[in-house]
Amino acid sequence: MEKTQKRVVTEIEYLGMSGWEKFCHNFVSFFQKLPAVFLRFFTVTIPALALRFWNAFSGIFKKLWIALKNGDWKTRVSFVIMGFGQLARGQIMRGLFYLVFEILFILFMALFGAGQLALFGGPGYTETTAGGWVVGPDGVEHLVPQAVGDNSLLILLYGILTMFFIIAFAYAWYCNIKAAYSAQEMKEAGQALPTAKDDIHSFADGQYHKTLLAIPLLGLVIFTIFPIIFMVFVAFTNYDMEHMPPAHLFQWNGFTNFQAVFGGSLSGGTQFGAVFGSILLWTVIWAFFATFTNYILGMVVAIMINKKGIKLKKLWRTVLIMTVAVPQFVSLLLMSQMLGDYGIINSLLQKWGIISAPIKFLTDGIGAKVTIIVVNIWIGIPYTMLMVSGILMNIPADLYESARIDGAGAFRQYFKITLPYVLHVTTPYLISNFVGNLNNFGVIYLLTGGGPVMTAVGTGGAGETDLLITWLYKLIMDKKTYGVASVISILMFLITAIISLVTYNRSASVKNEEDFM
């Protein structure tokens, strides 16, 4: 009863709040609820997805058992010889497709795939040994040829490729049995089986969506899924500067890289755990301010420019768009030079006697972070301004007219009409912008290069303004610690994916999609 009464009182208090108080309350409540939302994601959503996958796989095995139990001899032979059930029932094109695929798979595994899987485990392959002139026991120089061993990078690549081929074969094998049993049931029911002409017509008409999606799906597997899987496997190896194929092989090292990122260290004394925590915190802070400062200030600028009575609207838009028209890397490099200790800004301030020593815009940790956020506002506001300007033009003028008749001022109109409308339309953009800022390489790298370098021992060259993405770049390009870099990439993927899914599914754009239709 007390809990119900407290909830009613809270709702009454909320209704009595002003527009600004409601906005602040909702803003704070959103972040207060995030821990519970994330907890629910891990305790409810993930187990539910796992259960769904389990039901899907158990359903597959159930269908296979039914086909084996109730199938005739033609269907049962299809368990061993793919396409036999179709060929025996006159479906020549389907049968040949499955049969040829099985033959190619057997040849691939016999001639290439099985050998790569045997090497995939680690032992059984040799490193490259350098050749040259070597003095023998007899004191005479002998030319020793270079012995080219195996390449562990290619072994890993070919091993994963073989696994993909095995998965594709397993799926084709299941489809073959499913199609054979379906043909058997159609025959027993006295129905005519689809011919090759019917299949071609189906892929050009009824199943045309599958035909169109085949190439994009193949591209997704090759250029997205395959690299992600490859990166995951690299995270479990000691692939670094000391183990660079083909001369030096890298080996599996289990969870060593994960332990290093979460508090341990690798060779060279780099304390990845402390560095990772510090950089992760700054990455989240940067993404928050970079997203919401641009969003709020860009919206304010758009409202000001679109307000009735403002003169020279085209001029103000043109001035702001100039920062978009100039390539961003040029603007950032120029700002980096201007804000340097001996840049034009410090030089002018010293010349005018305003300061006696250079202001460390980019060479002090806190100062550099504030500078980066301010510069990002300068280059980011025009994008939001352009987007919001288009949305403001689509808000019905009758809403504002009705609000003015009811006595609502400009402040109340903003929080009751403008902000809800703009937020509803731009929430997906806001989420994608936040995720994009988590991986915003250009602004950080071009302004500060991630510097200034952390003064603590064992940071591995990490800087105080480094984001996870710029630190990842340094680990790969400078330190060649590919294993640890892969672990950080996996964590970045999980962080961005979870934030995107949780915030988007809880946004009004998804829950109340029809509100502004």
C-alpha positions as CSV (number, residue, x, y, z in Angstrom):
1,M,0.0,0.0,0.0
2,E,2.9,2.4,0.9
3,K,4.6,1.6,-2.4
4,T,1.4,2.3,-4.3
5,Q,0.8,5.5,-2.4
6,K,4.4,6.7,-2.9
7,R,4.0,6.1,-6.7
8,V,0.8,8.1,-6.9
9,V,2.4,11.0,-4.9
10,T,5.4,10.9,-7.3
11,E,3.1,11.1,-10.3
12,I,1.1,14.0,-8.8
13,E,4.4,15.8,-8.0
14,Y,5.5,15.2,-11.6
15,L,2.4,16.7,-13.0
16,G,2.9,19.8,-10.9
17,M,6.4,20.3,-12.2
18,S,7.3,23.0,-14.7
19,G,8.6,22.1,-18.2
20,W,12.2,22.6,-17.2
21,E,11.8,20.6,-14.0
22,K,10.2,17.7,-16.0
23,F,13.0,17.8,-18.5
24,C,15.7,17.6,-15.7
25,H,13.7,14.9,-13.9
26,N,13.4,12.8,-17.1
27,F,17.1,13.4,-18.0
28,V,18.3,12.2,-14.5
29,S,15.8,9.3,-14.4
30,F,17.1,8.0,-17.7
31,F,20.6,7.6,-16.4
32,Q,19.4,6.4,-13.0
33,K,17.6,3.6,-14.8
34,L,20.4,2.6,-17.1
35,P,22.2,0.3,-14.5
36,A,18.9,-1.6,-14.0
37,V,18.3,-1.7,-17.8
38,F,21.8,-3.1,-18.4
39,L,21.3,-5.7,-15.6
40,R,18.0,-6.7,-17.2
41,F,19.8,-7.0,-20.5
42,F,22.3,-9.5,-19.1
43,T,19.9,-11.4,-16.8
44,V,16.7,-11.5,-19.0
45,T,17.4,-10.5,-22.6
46,I,20.5,-12.6,-23.1
47,P,19.1,-15.8,-21.5
48,A,15.9,-15.3,-23.6
49,L,18.0,-15.1,-26.7
50,A,20.0,-18.2,-25.7
51,L,16.7,-20.0,-25.1
52,R,15.5,-19.0,-28.5
53,F,18.6,-20.2,-30.2
54,W,18.4,-23.5,-28.2
55,N,14.8,-24.0,-29.4
56,A,15.8,-23.3,-33.0
57,F,18.7,-25.9,-32.8
58,S,16.5,-28.4,-31.0
59,G,13.8,-27.9,-33.7
60,I,16.4,-28.6,-36.4
61,F,17.4,-31.9,-34.7
62,K,13.7,-32.8,-34.3
63,K,13.1,-32.3,-38.0
64,L,16.1,-34.4,-38.9
65,W,14.9,-37.2,-36.6
66,I,11.4,-37.1,-38.1
67,A,12.9,-37.3,-41.6
68,L,15.1,-40.3,-40.6
69,K,12.3,-42.1,-38.8
70,N,9.4,-41.5,-41.3
71,G,11.4,-41.0,-44.5
72,D,11.5,-43.6,-47.3
73,W,14.7,-45.2,-48.6
74,K,15.2,-42.3,-51.0
75,T,15.1,-39.7,-48.2
76,R,17.4,-41.8,-46.0
77,V,20.0,-42.2,-48.7
78,S,20.0,-38.4,-48.9
79,F,21.6,-38.4,-45.4
80,V,24.7,-39.8,-47.1
81,I,24.4,-38.7,-50.7
82,M,23.1,-35.2,-51.0
83,G,20.6,-34.6,-53.7
84,F,19.7,-38.3,-54.1
85,G,16.1,-37.8,-52.9
86,Q,15.6,-35.1,-55.5
87,L,17.3,-36.9,-58.3
88,A,15.3,-40.1,-57.6
89,R,12.1,-38.1,-57.8
90,G,12.9,-36.3,-61.0
91,Q,14.0,-32.9,-59.6
92,I,17.3,-33.0,-61.6
93,M,18.4,-29.4,-61.1
94,R,17.9,-29.4,-57.3
95,G,19.5,-32.8,-57.0
96,L,22.6,-31.9,-59.1
97,F,23.1,-28.7,-57.1
98,Y,23.3,-30.6,-53.8
99,L,25.4,-33.4,-55.2
100,V,27.9,-31.1,-56.8
101,F,28.2,-29.1,-53.6
102,E,28.9,-32.3,-51.6
103,I,31.6,-33.4,-54.2
104,L,33.3,-30.0,-54.0
105,F,33.2,-30.1,-50.2
106,I,34.8,-33.5,-50.1
107,L,37.5,-32.5,-52.5
108,F,38.2,-29.2,-50.6
109,M,38.5,-31.0,-47.3
110,A,40.7,-33.8,-48.7
111,L,43.0,-31.6,-50.7
112,F,43.2,-28.5,-48.4
113,G,40.8,-28.0,-45.5
114,A,41.7,-31.1,-43.4
115,G,45.4,-30.2,-43.5
116,Q,44.6,-26.6,-42.5
117,L,42.5,-27.7,-39.6
118,A,45.3,-30.1,-38.5
119,L,47.7,-27.1,-38.4
120,F,45.1,-24.9,-36.8
121,G,45.7,-26.3,-33.3
122,G,49.3,-25.0,-33.1
123,P,52.0,-27.7,-33.1
124,G,53.2,-29.3,-36.2
125,Y,54.5,-26.4,-38.2
126,T,57.9,-24.7,-38.4
127,E,59.3,-21.2,-38.4
128,T,61.3,-19.5,-41.2
129,T,65.0,-19.8,-40.8
130,A,67.3,-17.2,-42.4
131,G,69.8,-18.3,-45.0
132,G,73.2,-17.0,-46.0
133,W,76.9,-17.7,-45.8
134,V,77.8,-19.8,-42.8
135,V,81.2,-20.9,-41.7
136,G,81.2,-24.7,-41.4
137,P,83.3,-27.0,-39.0
138,D,86.0,-27.1,-41.7
139,G,86.4,-23.4,-41.6
140,V,85.0,-22.9,-45.1
141,E,81.9,-20.7,-45.8
142,H,78.9,-22.5,-47.1
143,L,75.8,-21.0,-48.6
144,V,72.8,-22.2,-46.6
145,P,69.5,-21.6,-48.4
146,Q,66.6,-19.9,-46.5
147,A,64.2,-22.4,-45.1
148,V,60.7,-21.0,-45.5
149,G,58.4,-22.4,-42.9
150,D,54.7,-22.1,-42.3
151,N,52.9,-18.8,-41.9
152,S,50.7,-18.8,-38.8
153,L,48.7,-15.9,-40.0
154,L,47.7,-17.8,-43.1
155,I,47.1,-20.9,-41.1
156,L,44.6,-19.0,-38.9
157,L,43.0,-17.4,-41.9
158,Y,42.6,-20.7,-43.8
159,G,41.4,-22.5,-40.7
160,I,38.6,-20.0,-40.2
161,L,37.8,-20.2,-43.9
162,T,37.5,-24.0,-43.6
163,M,35.2,-23.7,-40.6
164,F,33.0,-21.3,-42.6
165,F,32.9,-23.9,-45.4
166,I,32.0,-26.6,-43.0
167,I,29.1,-24.5,-41.6
168,A,27.9,-23.8,-45.1
169,F,28.0,-27.5,-45.9
170,A,26.1,-28.4,-42.7
171,Y,23.4,-25.9,-43.7
172,A,23.2,-27.3,-47.2
173,W,23.1,-30.8,-45.9
174,Y,20.1,-29.9,-43.6
175,C,18.3,-28.1,-46.5
176,N,18.9,-31.2,-48.7
177,I,17.2,-33.5,-46.2
178,K,14.4,-31.1,-45.5
179,A,13.7,-30.7,-49.2
180,A,13.9,-34.5,-49.8
181,Y,11.4,-35.2,-47.0
182,S,9.1,-32.4,-48.2
183,A,9.2,-33.9,-51.8
184,Q,8.3,-37.3,-50.3
185,E,5.3,-35.9,-48.4
186,M,4.2,-34.1,-51.6
187,K,4.4,-37.3,-53.6
188,E,2.4,-39.2,-50.9
189,A,-0.2,-36.5,-51.0
190,G,-0.5,-36.8,-54.8
191,Q,0.9,-33.3,-55.5
192,A,3.1,-32.4,-58.4
193,L,6.7,-31.6,-57.5
194,P,8.2,-28.3,-58.6
195,T,10.2,-28.6,-61.8
196,A,13.5,-26.8,-62.7
197,K,11.4,-24.2,-64.6
198,D,9.2,-23.7,-61.5
199,D,12.3,-23.2,-59.3
200,I,13.8,-20.6,-61.7
201,H,10.4,-18.8,-61.9
202,S,10.2,-18.8,-58.1
203,F,13.6,-17.2,-57.7
204,A,12.6,-14.5,-60.2
205,D,9.2,-13.9,-58.7
206,G,8.0,-15.4,-55.4
207,Q,11.5,-15.8,-53.9
208,Y,12.9,-12.7,-55.6
209,H,13.8,-11.1,-52.3
210,K,16.2,-14.0,-51.6
211,T,17.7,-13.5,-55.0
212,L,18.3,-9.8,-54.4
213,L,19.7,-10.4,-50.9
214,A,22.1,-13.2,-51.9
215,I,24.9,-10.9,-53.0
216,P,24.6,-8.4,-50.1
217,L,24.5,-11.3,-47.6
218,L,27.6,-12.8,-49.2
219,G,29.4,-9.4,-48.9
220,L,28.3,-9.1,-45.3
221,V,29.8,-12.5,-44.5
222,I,33.1,-11.8,-46.3
223,F,33.7,-8.2,-45.3
224,T,32.0,-8.0,-41.9
225,I,31.4,-11.3,-40.2
226,F,34.6,-13.0,-41.3
227,P,36.9,-10.2,-40.1
228,I,35.1,-10.1,-36.8
229,I,35.6,-13.9,-36.3
230,F,39.2,-13.6,-37.3
231,M,39.7,-10.8,-34.8
232,V,38.1,-12.9,-32.0
233,F,40.6,-15.8,-32.7
234,V,43.6,-13.4,-32.8
235,A,42.6,-12.2,-29.3
236,F,43.6,-15.7,-28.0
237,T,47.1,-15.6,-29.5
238,N,50.4,-14.0,-28.6
239,Y,50.5,-12.1,-32.0
240,D,52.8,-9.2,-31.4
241,M,56.1,-7.6,-32.5
242,E,58.1,-10.6,-31.3
243,H,55.8,-13.1,-33.1
244,M,55.5,-11.7,-36.6
245,P,54.9,-14.2,-39.4
246,P,56.2,-15.7,-41.5
247,A,59.6,-15.5,-39.8
248,H,58.2,-16.0,-36.3
249,L,55.1,-17.9,-35.6
250,F,52.5,-16.9,-33.0
251,Q,50.8,-19.4,-30.8
252,W,47.6,-19.7,-28.8
253,N,47.9,-18.2,-25.3
254,G,44.4,-18.7,-23.9
255,F,43.0,-15.8,-21.9
256,T,46.4,-14.1,-21.3
257,N,45.4,-11.0,-23.3
258,F,42.1,-10.7,-21.6
259,Q,43.8,-10.9,-18.2
260,A,46.3,-8.2,-19.3
261,V,43.5,-5.8,-20.3
262,F,41.6,-6.4,-17.1
263,G,44.5,-5.7,-14.7
264,G,47.6,-7.7,-15.7
265,S,50.6,-6.9,-17.9
266,L,52.5,-8.4,-20.8
267,S,56.2,-8.4,-21.7
268,G,57.6,-4.9,-21.5
269,G,55.8,-4.0,-18.3
270,T,52.7,-2.4,-19.9
271,Q,50.0,-2.1,-17.3
272,F,47.0,-2.6,-19.7
273,G,44.5,-2.8,-16.9
274,A,45.0,0.6,-15.4
275,V,45.4,2.2,-18.8
276,F,42.3,0.6,-20.2
277,G,40.1,1.8,-17.3
278,S,41.4,5.4,-17.5
279,I,40.9,5.5,-21.3
280,L,37.5,3.9,-21.1
281,L,36.3,6.5,-18.6
282,W,37.5,9.4,-20.8
283,T,36.0,7.8,-23.9
284,V,32.6,7.7,-22.3
285,I,32.9,11.3,-20.9
286,W,34.1,12.5,-24.3
287,A,31.2,10.7,-26.2
288,F,28.6,12.2,-23.7
289,F,29.8,15.8,-24.0
290,A,30.6,15.6,-27.7
291,T,27.1,14.3,-28.4
292,F,24.9,16.4,-26.2
293,T,26.7,19.7,-26.5
294,N,26.5,19.6,-30.3
295,Y,22.9,18.4,-30.1
296,I,21.6,21.0,-27.6
297,L,23.6,24.0,-28.9
298,G,22.9,23.0,-32.6
299,M,19.2,22.9,-31.8
300,V,19.3,26.3,-30.0
301,V,21.1,27.8,-33.0
302,A,18.6,26.3,-35.4
303,I,15.7,27.7,-33.4
304,M,17.3,31.2,-33.2
305,I,17.9,31.3,-37.0
306,N,14.4,30.0,-37.8
307,K,12.7,32.4,-35.4
308,K,10.4,34.9,-37.1
309,G,11.9,38.4,-37.3
310,I,15.5,37.2,-37.5
311,K,17.2,39.0,-40.5
312,L,19.9,37.6,-42.8
313,K,19.0,34.0,-42.1
314,K,20.8,32.8,-45.3
315,L,23.9,34.6,-44.2
316,W,24.0,32.9,-40.7
317,R,23.4,29.5,-42.3
318,T,26.1,30.1,-44.8
319,V,28.6,31.1,-42.2
320,L,27.9,28.0,-40.1
321,I,27.9,25.7,-43.2
322,M,31.4,26.9,-44.1
323,T,32.9,24.7,-41.3
324,V,31.1,21.8,-43.1
325,A,32.2,22.8,-46.5
326,V,35.9,22.8,-45.6
327,P,37.4,19.3,-45.2
328,Q,37.3,18.4,-41.5
329,F,40.9,17.2,-41.4
330,V,42.1,20.5,-42.7
331,S,40.2,22.5,-40.1
332,L,41.4,20.2,-37.3
333,L,45.1,20.3,-38.4
334,L,44.9,24.1,-38.6
335,M,43.3,24.3,-35.2
336,S,46.1,22.1,-33.8
337,Q,48.7,24.5,-35.1
338,M,46.8,27.6,-33.9
339,L,46.3,26.2,-30.3
340,G,49.9,24.9,-29.9
341,D,52.2,26.3,-27.2
342,Y,53.9,28.4,-29.9
343,G,50.8,28.8,-32.1
344,I,49.3,32.0,-33.3
345,I,46.8,32.3,-30.4
346,N,49.4,32.0,-27.7
347,S,51.8,34.3,-29.7
348,L,49.2,37.0,-30.0
349,L,48.1,36.8,-26.4
350,Q,51.7,37.1,-25.2
351,K,52.4,39.9,-27.7
352,W,49.4,41.9,-26.4
353,G,50.6,41.3,-22.8
354,I,47.5,39.3,-21.8
355,I,49.5,36.3,-20.7
356,S,53.1,35.8,-19.7
357,A,53.4,32.1,-20.5
358,P,51.7,30.0,-23.2
359,I,48.4,28.5,-22.3
360,K,48.7,24.7,-22.6
361,F,45.6,24.1,-24.8
362,L,46.9,20.8,-26.1
363,T,49.9,19.8,-23.8
364,D,48.1,19.6,-20.5
365,G,45.8,16.7,-19.8
366,I,42.7,18.5,-18.5
367,G,43.2,21.5,-20.7
368,A,43.6,19.3,-23.8
369,K,40.3,17.5,-23.0
370,V,38.4,20.8,-22.6
371,T,39.9,22.1,-25.8
372,I,38.9,19.0,-27.7
373,I,35.3,19.3,-26.6
374,V,35.2,23.0,-27.4
375,V,36.7,22.5,-30.9
376,N,34.3,19.6,-31.5
377,I,31.4,22.0,-30.7
378,W,32.7,24.4,-33.4
379,I,32.8,21.7,-36.1
380,G,29.7,19.8,-34.9
381,I,27.0,22.4,-34.4
382,P,26.4,23.0,-38.1
383,Y,25.4,19.4,-38.8
384,T,22.8,19.5,-36.0
385,M,21.6,22.9,-37.1
386,L,21.0,21.8,-40.6
387,M,19.1,18.6,-39.5
388,V,17.0,20.4,-36.9
389,S,16.2,23.2,-39.2
390,G,14.4,20.8,-41.6
391,I,12.5,19.2,-38.7
392,L,11.4,22.6,-37.3
393,M,9.9,23.5,-40.7
394,N,7.7,20.4,-40.5
395,I,6.2,21.1,-37.0
396,P,2.6,22.3,-37.6
397,A,2.3,26.0,-36.9
398,D,-1.2,25.4,-35.4
399,L,0.5,23.8,-32.4
400,Y,2.4,27.0,-31.5
401,E,-0.7,29.1,-32.3
402,S,-2.8,27.0,-29.9
403,A,-0.1,27.2,-27.2
404,R,0.1,31.0,-27.5
405,I,-3.7,31.2,-27.1
406,D,-3.5,29.1,-24.0
407,G,-0.9,31.6,-22.6
408,A,2.2,29.4,-23.0
409,G,5.5,31.4,-23.4
410,A,8.4,30.6,-25.6
411,F,10.1,28.6,-22.9
412,R,7.0,26.4,-22.3
413,Q,6.4,26.0,-26.1
414,Y,10.0,24.7,-26.4
415,F,9.6,22.0,-23.8
416,K,6.1,21.1,-24.7
417,I,6.2,21.1,-28.5
418,T,9.6,21.7,-30.0
419,L,11.8,19.4,-27.9
420,P,9.5,16.4,-27.8
421,Y,9.0,16.6,-31.6
422,V,12.6,17.0,-32.4
423,L,13.7,14.3,-29.9
424,H,11.2,11.8,-31.3
425,V,12.5,12.3,-34.8
426,T,16.2,12.5,-34.0
427,T,16.6,9.8,-31.3
428,P,18.1,7.3,-33.7
429,Y,20.5,10.0,-34.9
430,L,21.4,10.9,-31.3
431,I,22.2,7.2,-30.5
432,S,24.2,6.7,-33.6
433,N,26.1,10.0,-33.0
434,F,26.9,8.9,-29.5
435,V,28.2,5.5,-30.7
436,G,30.1,7.3,-33.5
437,N,31.8,9.6,-30.9
438,L,32.9,6.6,-28.9
439,N,34.9,5.7,-32.1
440,N,35.7,9.2,-33.2
441,F,39.3,8.8,-34.4
442,G,39.7,11.9,-36.5
443,V,39.1,14.7,-33.9
444,I,41.4,13.3,-31.3
445,Y,44.2,12.1,-33.5
446,L,44.3,15.3,-35.7
447,L,44.1,17.7,-32.7
448,T,46.4,16.1,-30.1
449,G,47.5,12.7,-31.4
450,G,46.2,11.3,-28.1
451,G,48.7,13.4,-26.2
452,P,50.0,14.5,-23.8
453,V,51.6,11.1,-23.0
454,M,50.7,9.7,-19.7
455,T,53.5,10.1,-17.2
456,A,52.9,6.9,-15.3
457,V,55.4,4.0,-15.9
458,G,54.2,1.1,-18.1
459,T,51.4,2.9,-20.0
460,G,52.8,1.7,-23.3
461,G,52.7,5.2,-24.9
462,A,49.1,5.9,-24.2
463,G,48.1,9.5,-24.0
464,E,45.7,11.3,-21.7
465,T,43.3,12.3,-24.5
466,D,43.5,8.9,-26.2
467,L,40.1,7.2,-26.9
468,L,39.9,3.5,-27.1
469,I,40.0,3.7,-30.9
470,T,43.2,5.9,-31.0
471,W,44.9,3.8,-28.3
472,L,44.0,0.8,-30.4
473,Y,45.6,2.4,-33.4
474,K,48.8,3.0,-31.4
475,L,48.9,-0.6,-30.1
476,I,48.7,-1.9,-33.6
477,M,50.9,0.6,-35.5
478,D,53.5,1.3,-32.8
479,K,53.5,-1.6,-30.4
480,K,52.3,-4.4,-32.8
481,T,50.4,-6.0,-29.9
482,Y,47.7,-7.5,-32.1
483,G,46.4,-9.9,-29.5
484,V,45.6,-7.2,-26.9
485,A,44.3,-4.9,-29.7
486,S,41.9,-7.6,-30.7
487,V,40.6,-7.9,-27.1
488,I,40.1,-4.2,-26.9
489,S,38.2,-4.3,-30.3
490,I,35.9,-7.0,-28.9
491,L,35.2,-5.0,-25.8
492,M,34.5,-1.9,-27.9
493,F,32.1,-3.9,-30.1
494,L,30.3,-5.2,-27.0
495,I,30.0,-1.7,-25.4
496,T,28.7,0.0,-28.5
497,A,26.3,-2.8,-29.4
498,I,24.8,-3.0,-25.9
499,I,24.5,0.8,-25.6
500,S,22.9,1.0,-29.0
501,L,20.4,-1.8,-28.5
502,V,19.4,-0.8,-24.9
503,T,19.0,2.9,-25.6
504,Y,17.3,2.5,-28.9
505,N,14.8,-0.1,-27.7
506,R,13.8,2.1,-24.8
507,S,13.5,5.3,-26.8
508,A,10.1,6.9,-27.6
509,S,10.9,6.5,-31.3
510,V,10.4,2.8,-30.9
511,K,7.9,2.6,-28.2
512,N,5.6,5.3,-29.5
513,E,6.3,5.1,-33.2
514,E,2.8,6.2,-34.2
515,D,2.7,9.3,-32.1
516,F,4.1,11.7,-34.7
517,M,2.9,9.8,-37.8
